[in-house]
Amino acid sequence: MRVSILLVLLSSSIDGMAQPSLTGPQASYDGQTVTAVDLIANPHRNLEPLRSSVAQKAGQPYSQADVQASIAALEQAGGFEKVTVDVIPDISGLRLTLF
């Protein structure tokens, strides 16, 4: 009896692990306050003119759509081949680093 219960529990947990996640980890950040948005690139390049291209602003709720728009705008306006985003959860909110 115990063995059959254990097998049912084990197969249930394996089935749950096999299903792919439909949303990425960023989806869980939606609505949380963004406390900072940092732009990092070559230290010899001034990124301040590109800051206005960033749709996701500090002080606003995190939006995956705004982050994607920011990536596209930086790749186009800044001439970057690929922009990557790190989201760092903090006690006061989220800190985004685009590089």
PyMOL commands that place a pseudoatom at each C-alpha (Angstrom):
pseudoatom trace, name=CA, resn=MET, resi=1, chain=A, elem=C, hetatm=0, pos=[0.000, 0.000, 0.000]
pseudoatom trace, name=CA, resn=ARG, resi=2, chain=A, elem=C, hetatm=0, pos=[2.752, 2.440, 0.950]
pseudoatom trace, name=CA, resn=VAL, resi=3, chain=A, elem=C, hetatm=0, pos=[4.691, 1.587, -2.184]
pseudoatom trace, name=CA, resn=SER, resi=4, chain=A, elem=C, hetatm=0, pos=[1.703, 2.303, -4.432]
pseudoatom trace, name=CA, resn=ILE, resi=5, chain=A, elem=C, hetatm=0, pos=[1.073, 5.662, -2.732]
pseudoatom trace, name=CA, resn=LEU, resi=6, chain=A, elem=C, hetatm=0, pos=[4.737, 6.540, -3.128]
pseudoatom trace, name=CA, resn=LEU, resi=7, chain=A, elem=C, hetatm=0, pos=[4.639, 5.603, -6.825]
pseudoatom trace, name=CA, resn=VAL, resi=8, chain=A, elem=C, hetatm=0, pos=[1.519, 7.748, -7.407]
pseudoatom trace, name=CA, resn=LEU, resi=9, chain=A, elem=C, hetatm=0, pos=[3.147, 10.730, -5.678]
pseudoatom trace, name=CA, resn=LEU, resi=10, chain=A, elem=C, hetatm=0, pos=[6.379, 10.247, -7.576]
pseudoatom trace, name=CA, resn=SER, resi=11, chain=A, elem=C, hetatm=0, pos=[4.663, 9.987, -10.975]
pseudoatom trace, name=CA, resn=SER, resi=12, chain=A, elem=C, hetatm=0, pos=[2.563, 13.085, -10.200]
pseudoatom trace, name=CA, resn=SER, resi=13, chain=A, elem=C, hetatm=0, pos=[5.633, 15.126, -9.404]
pseudoatom trace, name=CA, resn=ILE, resi=14, chain=A, elem=C, hetatm=0, pos=[7.446, 13.909, -12.527]
pseudoatom trace, name=CA, resn=ASP, resi=15, chain=A, elem=C, hetatm=0, pos=[4.428, 14.828, -14.703]
pseudoatom trace, name=CA, resn=GLY, resi=16, chain=A, elem=C, hetatm=0, pos=[4.402, 18.301, -13.205]
pseudoatom trace, name=CA, resn=MET, resi=17, chain=A, elem=C, hetatm=0, pos=[8.092, 18.768, -13.924]
pseudoatom trace, name=CA, resn=ALA, resi=18, chain=A, elem=C, hetatm=0, pos=[7.759, 17.656, -17.554]
pseudoatom trace, name=CA, resn=GLN, resi=19, chain=A, elem=C, hetatm=0, pos=[5.313, 20.413, -18.502]
pseudoatom trace, name=CA, resn=PRO, resi=20, chain=A, elem=C, hetatm=0, pos=[7.040, 23.451, -19.999]
pseudoatom trace, name=CA, resn=SER, resi=21, chain=A, elem=C, hetatm=0, pos=[6.561, 26.841, -18.443]
pseudoatom trace, name=CA, resn=LEU, resi=22, chain=A, elem=C, hetatm=0, pos=[4.414, 29.069, -20.627]
pseudoatom trace, name=CA, resn=THR, resi=23, chain=A, elem=C, hetatm=0, pos=[5.679, 32.270, -19.065]
pseudoatom trace, name=CA, resn=GLY, resi=24, chain=A, elem=C, hetatm=0, pos=[9.248, 33.334, -18.468]
pseudoatom trace, name=CA, resn=PRO, resi=25, chain=A, elem=C, hetatm=0, pos=[10.590, 34.448, -15.117]
pseudoatom trace, name=CA, resn=GLN, resi=26, chain=A, elem=C, hetatm=0, pos=[10.105, 38.098, -16.088]
pseudoatom trace, name=CA, resn=ALA, resi=27, chain=A, elem=C, hetatm=0, pos=[6.334, 37.589, -16.194]
pseudoatom trace, name=CA, resn=SER, resi=28, chain=A, elem=C, hetatm=0, pos=[6.348, 37.235, -12.417]
pseudoatom trace, name=CA, resn=TYR, resi=29, chain=A, elem=C, hetatm=0, pos=[7.823, 40.745, -12.158]
pseudoatom trace, name=CA, resn=ASP, resi=30, chain=A, elem=C, hetatm=0, pos=[4.875, 42.434, -13.904]
pseudoatom trace, name=CA, resn=GLY, resi=31, chain=A, elem=C, hetatm=0, pos=[3.482, 45.243, -11.791]
pseudoatom trace, name=CA, resn=GLN, resi=32, chain=A, elem=C, hetatm=0, pos=[6.417, 45.445, -9.368]
pseudoatom trace, name=CA, resn=THR, resi=33, chain=A, elem=C, hetatm=0, pos=[8.026, 48.859, -9.041]
pseudoatom trace, name=CA, resn=VAL, resi=34, chain=A, elem=C, hetatm=0, pos=[11.212, 49.441, -11.008]
pseudoatom trace, name=CA, resn=THR, resi=35, chain=A, elem=C, hetatm=0, pos=[13.610, 51.372, -8.779]
pseudoatom trace, name=CA, resn=ALA, resi=36, chain=A, elem=C, hetatm=0, pos=[16.431, 51.871, -11.306]
pseudoatom trace, name=CA, resn=VAL, resi=37, chain=A, elem=C, hetatm=0, pos=[17.234, 51.359, -14.967]
pseudoatom trace, name=CA, resn=ASP, resi=38, chain=A, elem=C, hetatm=0, pos=[20.962, 51.225, -15.698]
pseudoatom trace, name=CA, resn=LEU, resi=39, chain=A, elem=C, hetatm=0, pos=[22.530, 51.336, -19.162]
pseudoatom trace, name=CA, resn=ILE, resi=40, chain=A, elem=C, hetatm=0, pos=[25.940, 49.732, -19.490]
pseudoatom trace, name=CA, resn=ALA, resi=41, chain=A, elem=C, hetatm=0, pos=[28.139, 49.549, -22.593]
pseudoatom trace, name=CA, resn=ASN, resi=42, chain=A, elem=C, hetatm=0, pos=[31.625, 50.473, -23.630]
pseudoatom trace, name=CA, resn=PRO, resi=43, chain=A, elem=C, hetatm=0, pos=[32.948, 52.862, -20.964]
pseudoatom trace, name=CA, resn=HIS, resi=44, chain=A, elem=C, hetatm=0, pos=[34.032, 55.289, -23.694]
pseudoatom trace, name=CA, resn=ARG, resi=45, chain=A, elem=C, hetatm=0, pos=[30.493, 55.681, -25.034]
pseudoatom trace, name=CA, resn=ASN, resi=46, chain=A, elem=C, hetatm=0, pos=[28.029, 58.198, -23.610]
pseudoatom trace, name=CA, resn=LEU, resi=47, chain=A, elem=C, hetatm=0, pos=[24.660, 56.450, -23.295]
pseudoatom trace, name=CA, resn=GLU, resi=48, chain=A, elem=C, hetatm=0, pos=[22.705, 59.370, -21.837]
pseudoatom trace, name=CA, resn=PRO, resi=49, chain=A, elem=C, hetatm=0, pos=[21.291, 60.437, -25.239]
pseudoatom trace, name=CA, resn=LEU, resi=50, chain=A, elem=C, hetatm=0, pos=[19.814, 56.915, -25.554]
pseudoatom trace, name=CA, resn=ARG, resi=51, chain=A, elem=C, hetatm=0, pos=[18.090, 57.048, -22.164]
pseudoatom trace, name=CA, resn=SER, resi=52, chain=A, elem=C, hetatm=0, pos=[15.053, 58.756, -23.727]
pseudoatom trace, name=CA, resn=SER, resi=53, chain=A, elem=C, hetatm=0, pos=[14.646, 55.681, -25.984]
pseudoatom trace, name=CA, resn=VAL, resi=54, chain=A, elem=C, hetatm=0, pos=[14.100, 53.425, -22.976]
pseudoatom trace, name=CA, resn=ALA, resi=55, chain=A, elem=C, hetatm=0, pos=[10.377, 52.776, -22.496]
pseudoatom trace, name=CA, resn=GLN, resi=56, chain=A, elem=C, hetatm=0, pos=[10.729, 51.108, -19.078]
pseudoatom trace, name=CA, resn=LYS, resi=57, chain=A, elem=C, hetatm=0, pos=[11.300, 53.919, -16.599]
pseudoatom trace, name=CA, resn=ALA, resi=58, chain=A, elem=C, hetatm=0, pos=[12.342, 53.892, -12.953]
pseudoatom trace, name=CA, resn=GLY, resi=59, chain=A, elem=C, hetatm=0, pos=[9.424, 54.579, -10.642]
pseudoatom trace, name=CA, resn=GLN, resi=60, chain=A, elem=C, hetatm=0, pos=[6.960, 52.785, -12.925]
pseudoatom trace, name=CA, resn=PRO, resi=61, chain=A, elem=C, hetatm=0, pos=[5.588, 49.259, -12.652]
pseudoatom trace, name=CA, resn=TYR, resi=62, chain=A, elem=C, hetatm=0, pos=[7.591, 46.605, -14.499]
pseudoatom trace, name=CA, resn=SER, resi=63, chain=A, elem=C, hetatm=0, pos=[6.106, 45.785, -17.894]
pseudoatom trace, name=CA, resn=GLN, resi=64, chain=A, elem=C, hetatm=0, pos=[7.489, 43.034, -20.111]
pseudoatom trace, name=CA, resn=ALA, resi=65, chain=A, elem=C, hetatm=0, pos=[6.159, 44.959, -23.141]
pseudoatom trace, name=CA, resn=ASP, resi=66, chain=A, elem=C, hetatm=0, pos=[8.068, 48.097, -22.062]
pseudoatom trace, name=CA, resn=VAL, resi=67, chain=A, elem=C, hetatm=0, pos=[11.240, 46.072, -21.518]
pseudoatom trace, name=CA, resn=GLN, resi=68, chain=A, elem=C, hetatm=0, pos=[10.951, 44.529, -24.999]
pseudoatom trace, name=CA, resn=ALA, resi=69, chain=A, elem=C, hetatm=0, pos=[10.308, 47.980, -26.494]
pseudoatom trace, name=CA, resn=SER, resi=70, chain=A, elem=C, hetatm=0, pos=[13.379, 49.300, -24.659]
pseudoatom trace, name=CA, resn=ILE, resi=71, chain=A, elem=C, hetatm=0, pos=[15.530, 46.502, -26.052]
pseudoatom trace, name=CA, resn=ALA, resi=72, chain=A, elem=C, hetatm=0, pos=[14.307, 47.131, -29.617]
pseudoatom trace, name=CA, resn=ALA, resi=73, chain=A, elem=C, hetatm=0, pos=[14.811, 50.897, -29.305]
pseudoatom trace, name=CA, resn=LEU, resi=74, chain=A, elem=C, hetatm=0, pos=[18.350, 50.543, -27.954]
pseudoatom trace, name=CA, resn=GLU, resi=75, chain=A, elem=C, hetatm=0, pos=[19.304, 48.040, -30.630]
pseudoatom trace, name=CA, resn=GLN, resi=76, chain=A, elem=C, hetatm=0, pos=[18.009, 50.374, -33.326]
pseudoatom trace, name=CA, resn=ALA, resi=77, chain=A, elem=C, hetatm=0, pos=[18.957, 53.820, -32.007]
pseudoatom trace, name=CA, resn=GLY, resi=78, chain=A, elem=C, hetatm=0, pos=[22.207, 52.774, -30.382]
pseudoatom trace, name=CA, resn=GLY, resi=79, chain=A, elem=C, hetatm=0, pos=[23.429, 50.464, -33.075]
pseudoatom trace, name=CA, resn=PHE, resi=80, chain=A, elem=C, hetatm=0, pos=[23.775, 47.562, -30.654]
pseudoatom trace, name=CA, resn=GLU, resi=81, chain=A, elem=C, hetatm=0, pos=[23.682, 44.076, -32.119]
pseudoatom trace, name=CA, resn=LYS, resi=82, chain=A, elem=C, hetatm=0, pos=[22.030, 42.551, -29.058]
pseudoatom trace, name=CA, resn=VAL, resi=83, chain=A, elem=C, hetatm=0, pos=[20.808, 44.129, -25.832]
pseudoatom trace, name=CA, resn=THR, resi=84, chain=A, elem=C, hetatm=0, pos=[20.515, 41.933, -22.754]
pseudoatom trace, name=CA, resn=VAL, resi=85, chain=A, elem=C, hetatm=0, pos=[18.518, 42.698, -19.616]
pseudoatom trace, name=CA, resn=ASP, resi=86, chain=A, elem=C, hetatm=0, pos=[19.246, 41.622, -16.062]
pseudoatom trace, name=CA, resn=VAL, resi=87, chain=A, elem=C, hetatm=0, pos=[16.426, 42.025, -13.557]
pseudoatom trace, name=CA, resn=ILE, resi=88, chain=A, elem=C, hetatm=0, pos=[17.647, 42.173, -9.973]
pseudoatom trace, name=CA, resn=PRO, resi=89, chain=A, elem=C, hetatm=0, pos=[14.948, 41.933, -7.300]
pseudoatom trace, name=CA, resn=ASP, resi=90, chain=A, elem=C, hetatm=0, pos=[15.574, 44.210, -4.344]
pseudoatom trace, name=CA, resn=ILE, resi=91, chain=A, elem=C, hetatm=0, pos=[13.722, 44.979, -1.141]
pseudoatom trace, name=CA, resn=SER, resi=92, chain=A, elem=C, hetatm=0, pos=[12.446, 48.261, -2.575]
pseudoatom trace, name=CA, resn=GLY, resi=93, chain=A, elem=C, hetatm=0, pos=[11.616, 46.909, -6.052]
pseudoatom trace, name=CA, resn=LEU, resi=94, chain=A, elem=C, hetatm=0, pos=[13.411, 45.830, -9.228]
pseudoatom trace, name=CA, resn=ARG, resi=95, chain=A, elem=C, hetatm=0, pos=[16.686, 47.086, -10.646]
pseudoatom trace, name=CA, resn=LEU, resi=96, chain=A, elem=C, hetatm=0, pos=[17.106, 46.652, -14.400]
pseudoatom trace, name=CA, resn=THR, resi=97, chain=A, elem=C, hetatm=0, pos=[20.448, 46.629, -16.143]
pseudoatom trace, name=CA, resn=LEU, resi=98, chain=A, elem=C, hetatm=0, pos=[20.449, 46.827, -19.913]
pseudoatom trace, name=CA, resn=PHE, resi=99, chain=A, elem=C, hetatm=0, pos=[23.787, 46.010, -21.566]
for i in range(1, 99): cmd.bond("trace and resi %d" % i, "trace and resi %d" % (i + 1))
show_as sticks, trace
zoom trace
